[in-house]
Amino acid sequence: VQLQASGGGLVQAGGSLRLSCAASGSIFSANVMGWYRQPPGKQRELVATITNTGNTNYADSVKGRFTISRGNAKNTVYLQMNSLKPEDTAVYYCRYSYCRDYWGRGTQVTVSS
């Protein structure tokens, strides 16, 4: 399984960004996809996950601001990020899970104050 993430960039506080991640290869429908992030000098942390049936889970720090969703083909996941804060600055990673975890390369999100 290969994951291709895109959509990161530089944005001012209060702004929005939308991340996309497409999975290719041996994709199974009963999977979980999600977004994680690694702020500078910190460990990787959960942002949000979504199951193949649409159940979602969010970190408390992003609830009400971020929305995770899937594309119609079920092998694509999006992260709509609104009301961004400087503390959201991190490298964002896409993850696909089915029997094991697969990770994308990461995309940088920088929020300036």
C-alpha positions as a printed Julia matrix, in Angstrom:
113×3 Matrix{Float64}:
   0.0    0.0    0.0
   1.3    3.44  -0.95
  -0.03   6.68   0.47
   0.24  10.05  -1.23
  -0.59  13.06   0.89
  -0.95  16.65  -0.28
  -2.4   19.99   0.75
  -0.01  21.27   3.37
   1.39  24.77   3.38
   1.74  28.05   5.21
  -1.36  29.79   6.55
  -2.11  32.54   9.02
  -3.81  31.81  12.32
  -7.54  31.53  11.84
  -7.16  30.27   8.3
  -8.02  26.94   6.73
  -6.29  24.14   4.87
  -7.48  20.88   3.41
  -5.25  17.83   3.38
  -5.79  14.91   1.02
  -4.41  11.39   1.09
  -4.88   8.74  -1.57
  -4.07   5.08  -0.93
  -3.09   2.78  -3.78
  -2.04  -0.83  -4.12
  -3.7   -3.74  -2.33
  -6.55  -1.83  -0.73
  -9.14  -3.63   1.37
 -12.46  -1.99   2.06
 -12.52  -2.83   5.78
  -9.8   -0.41   6.73
  -9.22   2.54   9.0
  -7.58   5.68   7.7
  -6.41   8.63   9.68
  -4.21  11.62  10.17
  -1.45  12.02  12.71
   0.94  14.9   13.27
   4.35  15.51  14.72
   4.97  19.02  16.05
   8.57  20.26  16.17
  10.47  18.53  18.96
   7.51  16.38  19.98
   6.23  12.87  19.38
   3.74  11.92  16.73
   0.15  12.24  17.91
  -3.32  11.33  16.77
  -5.34  13.97  14.94
  -8.33  12.03  13.61
  -9.33   8.63  12.27
 -12.23   7.33  10.21
 -13.39   3.75   9.66
 -14.71   2.32   6.4
 -18.23   2.75   7.83
 -17.67   6.41   8.61
 -17.1    6.31  12.35
 -14.75   9.1   13.36
 -12.47   9.84  16.27
 -10.75  13.15  17.02
  -8.1   14.42  19.35
  -9.6   16.81  21.89
  -7.34  19.59  20.64
  -8.95  19.58  17.18
 -12.59  18.79  17.94
 -14.9   21.34  16.43
 -12.18  22.71  14.13
 -11.07  19.74  12.02
 -13.21  17.35  10.0
 -12.06  14.03   8.6
 -13.92  12.48   5.69
 -13.57   9.85   2.98
 -13.9   10.13  -0.73
 -16.43   8.13  -2.7
 -13.81   5.58  -3.7
 -13.08   4.87   0.0
  -9.34   4.9   -0.66
  -9.06   8.64  -0.18
  -9.22  10.54   3.09
  -9.44  14.26   3.67
  -8.78  16.51   6.62
 -10.5   19.88   6.57
  -8.73  22.13   9.05
 -10.44  25.37  10.07
  -9.62  28.0   12.67
  -5.99  26.95  12.56
  -3.74  27.89  15.46
   0.06  28.2   15.66
   0.08  25.06  17.82
  -1.3   23.12  14.86
   2.07  23.56  13.17
   3.43  20.09  12.47
   4.23  17.52   9.85
   0.96  15.73   9.12
   1.02  12.04   8.25
  -1.64   9.9    6.64
  -2.11   6.36   7.92
  -3.87   3.35   6.4
  -4.56   0.37   8.65
  -5.57  -3.13   7.64
  -3.74  -5.96   9.43
  -0.82  -3.53   9.7
  -0.17   0.19   9.48
   1.07   2.01   6.41
   2.29   5.6    6.58
   2.6    8.36   4.04
   5.63  10.62   3.86
   4.05  13.56   5.6
   3.12  17.07   4.59
   4.18  20.22   6.42
   1.55  22.53   7.87
   2.79  25.83   9.26
   0.45  28.27  10.99
   1.82  31.74  11.59
   0.58  33.98  14.38
